[in-house]
Amino acid sequence: MSSPRHDAASHGFRKSNLDFFIPPPQATYDWRRQDIEQRLLFAGGRFTKVNGLLAGLLAVLCTGVTYGLLLLVSDSQLAAICLRRGPTPYVIVFLFWWSLTTLFLKWQKLHLQRRLLDIDIVPAEKQFVLSADTVDEVTGYMAKIVDDPRHFVLFNRINVALSNLRNLGRVADLDDIMRAQAEQDRSAMETSYAMVQGFVWAIPVLGFIGTVLGLSEAIGTFGSVLDASDDLSQISSSLKGVTGGLATAFETTLLALVAALIIQLVMTALKKSEEEFLDATVEYCIRNVVGRLRLTEGMSPATT
C-alpha cells in the first residue's frame, strides 16, 4: 500500500506547508501553571529571574526549622556556634538560606526553560521553506505549544526575530537580531545572580564583624580581670570569660566562611548550567531558524 506522501507526489499535488508541522504535544507548556513561583501564588520573575520576596520568606522558614533542630541537639558544637555566639550567626544562617532558596528557585525555573530545546519549532523536512510567507505558520505553531512565547527564552528569541522578518533585507539581519537578543538574555542572567553574589560578599564580612565583637569581648574581660584581683588563682579562673570571647571571634568567622563557600560552589554549578543553556539556545536558533531561512523575491540577497 502506497504512502500518502507517495500518492500526493504521483498525482502532482504539492504538499502544503502546514502539513510539515507535527501535532503539538498534548500537554502544552503553560508558564502560569508550571512556573514554581506561580504555583506558590507569587509573581514569577521573567525567565530564570527569582522573586526575592518569595525566596526571603522561604529563607525565614528554613532558618526557623534550622534553629528548631539545633535546639534539639543543643549540646553539639554546631548548636553552640549558632546559638551562643552572639547575634551575628543568626544573620549568617538567614542569608545562607536566602541564597540557597534563591538558587533552588532558579534551578527549577531553568529546568522548565530547558524543556523547550527538545521541540523542533521549524519542520525538519528540506521541502519546508522558512520565509516571510511562512512566518505566520511557525508563530501559530509556537502558540499551540506555549501559553505565551514571551515567558520562554527560546521562543521569545525566535518570536522577536520572526516578527521582524518581513522588514529584513538580508539573512544576516536575522542573525544580528538573534545575537542581540542573546546578549540581552546573557546580561539578564548575570543580573539575576546579583543578590546572591552580594550575600556571598556580605557573609564573610559578617563573620569578621563577629570576630571583632568576640575579640573586643575577650580583651574587655581580660582587662576587667586584671583590674579586679592580683591573686593568680583568681585570675586564672576568671580567664574562662576571655576564652569565651575568643570562641565567639573564631567560630563566627568559621561559620561565615563555610556558609559562603557552600553558596559559591552551588552558584557556580548553577551558573555554568545556565550558561550552557544559553549557548544551546544560540545553537538551536542558528541551526533551526537562521540556517533554514530562505530569501524570497521581496528580499535582497544576503551579503557576507
N, C-alpha and C positions, 0 to 999 in steps of 0.2 A: 504494500500500500504506500503510495507516494505521500511525501510530507506536504503540509500546506504551503510551505515556502517554495517547494519544487513546483506545485500546481500553479501558484501565482506566477512564477517565472515563466512556466511553459505557455501560459496564456497571455504573457506580455504585460502583466499587471505590475505596477511599481509599488513597492512596499511603502506604506505611509510612515512618516517619522514617528508618529505616536505608537506604532506597532513595535518599535525598538525598545520601548521602556517596559521593563519587567514590572509586575504588580508590586506596589509598595508594601513594606512589612505591615502585617495586620495590627501590630501594636506600634502606633506612631510615637515619636519622641515628643512628649509634652513637657516642656520646661516647667510650666506652672505646677505640674503634679510630681515630676521626677526630681527636680532640684531639691536638695536636702534642706535648704533654708526655707523654701516654700512649704515643704512638708511639715516643718516645725512652726508654721504660721508667722514667719518673719519675711520681710522683704529681701529677696535674694539678690546678691551682688551680681553684676554682669560678668558673664563668662566664669572665670575662676576667682573673681574677687569676693571676699568674705564680708558678711555683715558683722562689723565689730561689736555691736551690742549683743548679738546672739552669742558670739564667742566669749564675750565677757561674762554673760550670765552662766554659760556652761562652766566657765573657769571658777566662778563663785561656788557652784555646785560641787565641782571636783575638789576644790580647796576644802570645803566643809567635810566631804567624805574622807579626804586625806587626814585631816586633824581628828576626825572621829575615830579612824583606825589607829592613829598614833596614841590616842588616849587609852586604847585597849592594850597597847604594849608600851606603856609609859616608862618602863624600866630600860628600854633599849637605848642605844647610843643615838640612833636617828631621832627618836622622840625627844631626847634631851636637847639635841641641836635645834629642833624645830619649835619646841615648847618652852624651853628655859634659857634662851639666849637673846632675850630682848625682842623688840618689835620687828626688827629687820627681817628675820626668817619668814615671818608671816607674809610680808610683801613679796619676798623672793618666790615663795611657793605659789602665791596667787599669779604672779607674772609668768611663772613657769607653766602653769596650767592654761593661762590665757594664750600663750604661744602655741602650746600643743593642740588646744581645741581649734585654733585658727588654722593650723596646718592640717588637722584632720578634716575640717570642712572643705578646705581647698582640695584635698585628695579626693574626696567624694565628688566634688564638682568637676574635677579634671577627668575622673572616670566616666562621667556622663558625656563630656565633650569628646573623649576618645572614641566612643562607640560609633560616631558618625563616619569615622575613617573607613569603616567596613562597607559603606554603601557607595555604589557606583552611580553618581548623580547624572553622568553622561553615558549613554549606551555604549558598550564596548564594540559593537559592530562597526566595521570600517565604512559601511554604506551610510551611516548616520552622519550628517553634516551639521556641525555646530557653527551657526552663523547668526546674523541679526534676525534672520527669518525664523529661526528655531528657538530663540531665547525664551519666548513665552511658554513653549513646551517644557523646557528644562525648569524654569521657575515654577510652573504649575505642578510638575512632578515633585519638586522640592517642597511645595506647600502641602502635599499629601503625606509627606514623611514627618515633618515637624510642625508644631503649632505656630511658631514664629521664627524664621531664619535669623532674626537679629539677636536671639539669645544663644546662638551656637557659633563658635569661632569659625569653623569651616564653612558652613552655609552662609553666614553673614558675609564672609570674604567673597564667596562666589556670587552671591546676590548683588553686592555692590558693583562688582566688575561687570556682570552681565547686564545690569540696568544701565550701564554707560556704553554698552557695546555699539549701539546704533550711532553714537556720536564719535566713534573712533575711526581713524583713518588707517591705522597700521596694527598688525598683530602685536608689535612691540608695545603699543599703547596699553593694551590689556595687561601685558606683563608688568608694565610700570605701575598700573593701578594696584595690582595684587602685591607687588613688592612694597608699595607704600602702606597698604593695609597690614602686611606682615610686620613692618617696622612699628606701626602703631600698636599692634597686638603684643609685640615683644616689650614695648615700652610700658603698656598696661600691666603686663606680667611682672616686670621689675617693680612697678609701683605697688602692686598688691602685696609684696613682701616687706614693704617699708616699716610697718608697725612691728612685725616680728624681729626685723633687724634692729629696730630701736630697743626692743626688750633684751635682745642678746647683748647689746651695749650697756643697758641700764642695770642688768642683774649683777655683773661683776662690780659695778660701781657701788651698788647697794652692799655687796659683800665687803668692799673696802670701807664703807661707812660703818658697817658693823665692827670691822677691825679697829677703826679709830675709837668707836664708843667703848669697845672692850678694853683697849689699852688705856684709855682715859680712866675707866673704872678701876683698872688694876693699879695704875700709878697713884690715883687718888686714895685708894685703900691702903697702899703701901706707905704713903706719906702720913696718913692718919695713925697707922700702927706705930711708926717711929716716934710720932709726937706723943702718943698715949703712954708709952712704957719704955723703960730702959732694961727690963728683965728679958733676957734672951729667950727663956722658955715661953713667956707670953708672946713675944714677937713671932716665934716660930709657929705657935698655934694660930695666931692672927693672920699669918700669911696665906691661910686657906682662902680668904676672901680675894687675895691677889690672884691666886691661880684660877679662881672662878672668872675673873675679868679676862685673863689670858685665854681661857677656854672660849669665852664669847668671841674674842678677837679672831682666833684662828679657825674655829669651827664655822663661824658665819661665812668667812671667806671660802672655806672648803665647800660649803653648801652652794654658794653662789657660782663657783667655778664649775662644779659638777652639773648644775642645772643649765648653765649657759652652754656647756659642751654638748649635752644631750639635745638641746634645742637646735644648735648649729648643725649637728650631724643629721637630724631629721629634716631640717630645712634644706640642707644641701642636696640630700637624696630626692626630695620632692621637687626642688627647683630644677634639678637635672632631668627628672621625668617630664616636667612641663616644657622645658626647652626642647626635648626630643619630640614632644607632641607638636610644638610649633614648627619644628623642622619637617616633620612628617606631613603637616598641613601644607607647607610650601611645596613639597614634593608632589603631593596629591593634586594641587592646583596646576602645577606645571604639566603633569602627566595627563590629567583628565580634562583640563579646561584650555589652557594656553596651547598645549600640544595638539588639541583636537579642533582648534578654531580654523575655519576656512573663510577666506575673503570672498565676498560676493561682488557683483558688478558695481554696487554702490560704494564700494570701499576701495581705496587705492592700495597698491601692493606694499607689502612690508619692506622696510629698509633695514639694513644692518648697520 
